[in-house]
Amino acid sequence: MNQTETKRSSLSLLPSELYSLFSTNEVGIIFQDNSENGAFEWMAGFGVENEFIGNEDARVFKQLEEFLSGNATAFGHFSYELKNVVETLSSRHFSGMEFPAAYFFNPELMLVKTKDDFRIVPENKILPADFLRIFNHADENKNQEQQFTLQERTTKEQYISTVNALLAHIHRGDIYEINYCIEFYAENVSIDPLAVYRKLNELCEAPFSVLYKYHDQWLMCASPERFLKKEDDKLISQPIKGTRPRGKSKEEDEALKTELLNDPKERSENVMIVDLVRNDLSRSAKKGSVKVEELFGIHSFKNVHQMISTVTAVLDETIHPVEAIKNAFPMGSMTGAPKIRAMQLTEDFENMKRGLYSGATGYFTPEMNFDFNVVIRSIQYNAKTGYLSLMVGSAITAKSDPEKEYAECLLKAKTLFQSLGLEIG
């Protein structure tokens, strides 16, 4: 059993001056790694030197390859709706968000904080005097409770009915597993995304946390899951399937980890997605190089235990790194198996467009290495319309109990509600 405990970063509360750069730039992003051995504590990019805006177009991945040929750092995202490009699929539901299908930008200003160093790129970039003067002072602003409530787009009764319908498809052999998601939302609200993200990061301390602004669109994300990383010629994917809450005592905590490790349903979920990821990576890998380096690893975060497996491969030199992402997208942990049929049924049974949720945010380096998360445990906010969206889901298999699956959704939503100053009723 591999047990990874996240740490509380000394800069988990980011400097207020770093936050202030969001107000002076239309586009900005901060990645925070709250784990012990991350490559950085946080990395940020602000302002647009060059940008790529991708639509749901068959050429989008090739167009991105051309954009990245400039050999510069690029930050951005892939929306879940790119499934309609990767496969012959469609999306017909409502979305209150307006993120592009894909977006990447070369930042005018990049800042990187490691345990031992702080870098500004370009080095001659002049930062505001206040930023330099009190850079190391933590933001003292506290999150203010928001005066609104979240509505269910899917009631508990509707959820249970839908899961039973999906179980009928599983029992007929149409699919083996499907990730079914629901949305909580609010309309015409006003929030402070910086304060909400600060609270969310404080509550979760996740290794793939992101605060992202694209004009009026915001993402506040505390993801524990890596979609895909490229390090030289090595590809790494770490799908999550299996969740338990943290215990109230050390003994209860250990018991919950053991229960998660030995749960036949959770192991079944996990191994099915591992097989799917192996297949996805094999499309980009050198023959015989796909390996499962860790199976059923139990990783502990501030609020939950997760079952995480690690699948690796060696990238075939004839495959462009962007093509490797396309070959694995969307991530199997958010679709199900078989992948295409699961996505078709997702469209049939869900009642909202996922958009950036179930997509990925991350970055490309000048050397064409990359690292992307899975956009889960997140809040999206449209500052122009006041629409706020919070989605959660769970994997449905033949052994699923609809009541327990709904409880798992609420467990995943709990810290998201708390970051907004709300409680789940």
N, C-alpha and C positions, 0 to 999 in steps of 0.2 A: 504494500500500500504506500503510495507516494502522497504525503500530506504536505501541502504547500500553504503556509500561513502568510497572509499579506501583512505588511507593516504600515504603520501610520507615518507617512512622510512628513518631514519637518516643513515642507511647503505644500501640504495638502490643502492649506488655506493660501491661495495664491496672492501675491502682492496686488493691492488695489490698483496700482499703476498699470499692471499687466491687463487687468480687467478694463481699465479706461481706454486701452487701445481699441477695444471693440466699438466704442462710441465714435471714434474718429476714422473708422474704416468700414466700408460696406461689406467686406468679406474678411473673416478671421477665424482661426481655429487654434485650440489648445488640446494637445494630447497629454494625459497624465498617466504615469505608470506607478501605481502604489505598491508594486511588488518589491521583494528584496533585491532581485538581481537584474532589474531592468537596464536597458541601454541608456536611459535618461530618467530623470525625475519628471520633467515635463519638457515639451517642445511646442513651440508656437509659431504661427505664421500670420502676418497681417498685410493687407494691401495687395493689389493685383498688378504684377508686372506683365504677365500674359495669362490667358485663361482659355479653357476648353469647356464648351457647353454642349453636352451630348443629348440627343433626343432618342426616342424609341425607334431607331433606324438600323437597318441591317449593317450599315457601315460604321456604326459608332465605335466599336472596338478597334478597327483599323485606323479610324480617324484619331483615336487616342494614341495609338502607336506613333503616328506622325507627330502629334503634339509633344510627346515625350522624347522625341529624337533630339531635342535641344539640349539634352543632358543637364537638366537643372532640377532641383528639388521641386516636387509637386505635391500639394495637399488636396484632398477632396473626397468624393464619395461615388459609390455605385448604388442606385436605387434598386429595390427588389423588382420593380416593374421592368427591368432589363431582361427578366425571364421571357418577356414577349419577343425579345430579339434573339436570345439564345435558343429558344424553342418556338414552335408555332402555337402561341398562347395569346390571351388577351386579358385586359382588365376593364371591367365595366362599372365598378362601384365608385361611390363618392370618396373624395379626399379633400380635407380642409387645408392641406399643405400644398406648397407650390415649389418644392425643390425640383430642379431638372432631373432627368433620368440619370445623367452622369455629369459631374462637374469636377474640374481640377484647375488649380491655379499655381503659378510660380509666384511666391510672395515677394513683396518689396522689402519686407523685413522678416527675418527669422531669428528666433531666440531659442537657445538650447541650454537647459540646466541639468547637469549631472551631479553626482555626489561630490565631485571634486572640482568642478569647473562650471563656468558660465560663458557662453559664446554668443556674440551678435554677428549676424551675417546680413549685409556686408559689414566688415569690421569698422569702416569709416562712417557708418550710419549714426547720425546724431539723434539721440533719444531726448524726450522732454526732460528738462532739468529736474522736475519733481520725481520723475521715474528713477533717475540716477541717484537722487538724494536719499530716498527712503525705499529703495528697491527691496531690501531684505525685511521690511516690516510687513507682517501679515495683515490682511484685510480685517478690520475690526467690525465691519458692517454685519449685522445679524439679519438673517432671513425674516421677513415680515410675513405673518400669516395672511394668506390670500382670502378675500371675502367672496368665495364662490363655492359651488359644489360641482362634483363631476357626475355626469349622467352615464348610464349604461347603454351602449348601443345594442348589447345583447343581455337580456335578463338571465338570471340563474336558470329559470325554467326553460328558456329557449336554448341555453347552453347545453343542458342535460339532454334535451330532445335532439339537438344536433349531434352530440357525441354518440347517442344511441344510433342515429342514422349512419354515422361514419363507421360505427362498429359493425353494422350490417354489411357495409362495403368490404370491411376487413374479413368478416366471416365468409363472404362470397369469394374471397380471393382476389378482389380488385386491387387492393393495396395491402401492405404489411404494417405500415405505420404512416401517420400523417400528423403534421404539426398544425393544430387548430388554434387560431388566435382571435381574441376579442378586443374591443376598444372601449375605453372610458374617455369621455370628452367634455369640453365646456365651450361655450360660444360667447363672444363679446366680452372677453375678460382681459385684464391687464396684469401682467406679472413682470417681475424683474428677473430675466433669464440668468443673469450673473449670480444673483443671490440664491436662486433655486438650484443652480448647478453646484454652487459652493456647498449648500446643505446636502445635496445628493452625494457629492464626493466624500463629504464628511461621514455620511451614514454608511456608505458602501466600501470605499477605499478599493475600488476595482482596478485591475491591471490595464484595462483598455478604456479608460474614461476619456470622454471628449466633450468639449464645449465648442460649438460650431455655429457660426453666423454666415448666412448667405442672404445678403440684403435684409428683407423683413422676416426671413425664415430662420428659426433657431432649433438646434438640437442640443439637449442636455442628456448625456449618456453616461451610464456607469456599467459598461459591459464587462463581464468576466471572460468573454469568449473570443479567441482568435479564429478568424476565418482562414486566412492564408498568409504565410510569410515566405519571402524568398531571401536567402542569405547565400550569396555567391551562386552556386548551382544547386543548392538544397532548397526544397519546398517543404514547408511545415504547416500542417493543419491540426487544430485541436478542438474537435467537436465536443459539445457538452450535451449529455442526456442523463438526467438523474439529479434530483434536488431534495435536500432536507434542510430544515431550519437549524440554527445553532441552538445548543442546549443551554439551559439556565444554570447548570453546574458543569464542572469538568467531567463528572461521571456520566451525566446525561448527554453531554456533547460527544463523548467517545462512543456511547451506545448508539447515537444517531448516525455517526460515521460508519459503524459496523453494520447497522441496519441497512444503510444505503448501499454499502459494498456488496451485501449478500442478498439484496432484493432481486428475485428472479425477473420481475417486470422491468426494473430499471436496467439490469444487465442486458436483457433482451433488446430494449430500446437502443442502448448504447452500441451493442455489437452490430445491429442492423445499419445504423448510421456509419459506423466505422467501415463496414463493407462498401457502403455507397461512396464514402470519401476515397477509399482505396481505388475504386473504379474511376472516380473523377480524376484523381491524380495520375492514374495510369495513362490517361489520354495525353499527358504532357511529359511523361517520365521516360527515362532510359529503361529499356526492357529489363525486368527483374529487380528494379531499384526501389519499388514501393515496399515500405516496411511499417509495421505497427510497433512503435518504440515503447508505447505505454498503453495498456488496456485496463479500463476500469480504475483509473487513478482517482483517489478521493482528495480533492483540493478544498481547503477551508478558507472562506472569505468572512468578512465581518458579520454578515447576517445569515449566510447560508453555507452549506456544504454542497459541492457539485461533483458529479462523476464525469471526469474528463479523460479522453483518450488522445494519444498523439500519433499521427500518421505522417510519415516523411517519404520523400522521393528525391531522386536526382533528375533535374530538368534536362530534357533532351536539348542538345545545342541547336536543333533546327526549329525549336518552338520559342516564339517571342514571349517574354514574361507576361505581357498583357493577354496573350492567347491562353496562357496557363490559368489566368484568373477567369477568363471566359469559360474555359473547359470545366471549371469547378463551380460556376455560378448558376443559380443561387446556392448557397451552402446547404448541404443535406440536412443539417440539424434543424433548419427552418422550413423544410419541405416535407420530407417523408420518403417512403420507398414503396414501389418504384417511383422515381422522381417526377416524371412527366405526369403520370396519372394522379399522383398526390397533389401536384400543383393545379391540375384541372378541377379536382374535387374541392381544393381550397377556394378557388374562384366560385364554385357552385354554392358552398356552404357559409363562407364568411360574408359579412355585410358591409365591409369597408375596404378601401384600397390601402394596402400596406405602405406603399411609397418608400420612404427612407427606412422605416422599420423593416427588419429582416434583410436590409441591404448591408453595406459595409462602408466605413470611413477609414481612411489611412493615408499613406504617403508613399511616393516613389523617391528614391535617392538618385543622384546623378549617375551612379553606377548601375541603375536599373534593378537594385534591390527594392523590396517593398515589404510593408506590413499592414494588414487590414484586420479590423475587428468585425464582429457580428453586431449589428445595431439592435440590441435588446436592452432591457432595463433602462428605458429611455423615455423622455418627454419631448414632444415636438410642439412648437409654438409659432403661429403666424401672427407677427406683431401688427401687420396691416389690417387684418380682419378680426383679431382677437380670438382666433380658433386655437384650442389647445387639445392635443391628442396624446393619449397614453395607452399603449397596447401591450398585452401579455398573452402568452400561449403555453401550451404543453403538448407533449407527444402522445397521441392516441394509438394504442396497440390492442391486440386481442384481449389482453389481460387488464385493460383499463377499467376503472370504476369511475363513472361520470362525476359523482360527488367528490371523490378525491382529486380528480383532475381540476375541478373548479377550485377546490381549496388550494391547489398548487398555483393556480393563476393568481389568486388573492395573495398568497405568500410572496410571489414575485412582484406584485403591485404595491405591497405594503410600504416599502421605503420610498417609492415614487410618490405615493400619496403624502407621506410624511415630509418629503422635501418641499411640497407645496403648502405645508401647514395644515394638511387634512388628515382625517382618519377614515379607514374603511368601515362603513356601517355594517 
